[in-house]
């Protein structure tokens, strides 16, 4: 397994080495020693979650206030276009977006540190996304930004075929920015 750095400080991509043969494949999906060697506390992840989305479905853009929330995200089936927006006041990349494709070919895991908005779009007929999260969910700390906010200018690869009412009712980047900067 190799580790790459994302475009934002603290973002890591863990890329396993799947072993393929006539039966299918085997891959390690998490390695506590490797995570610890890159500054993560494997014991800090307290929740595992999974979502299934159909082609074109968009989920996001979500962030947590307070102490924030770290996530380890992977696409177990299919492929997704994963997007991060840096919402950490004082960060040199504050307000910038960055994207990566996660799929079931490379099995890369994206480490998302606290303070980033996160969202993704399903690129295949079915996409299963698995998350390891380091905090219990507290809805009072949720902050969402509209996926197509013009101030962020995020380029989504497909037309949106499904999105939650909550995500459609999300606020603007301008409002989130004012809230984040106090």
PyMOL commands that set and color helices and strands:
alter all, ss='L'
color gray80, all
select helices_A, chain A and resi 32-37+42-44+139-141+165-168+173-181
alter helices_A, ss='H'
color red, helices_A
select strands_A, chain A and resi 2-5+12-15+19-21+24-26+47-54+58-64+71-77+79-86+97-103+109-112+116-122+126-133+142-144
alter strands_A, ss='S'
color yellow, strands_A
deselect
rebuild
show_as cartoon
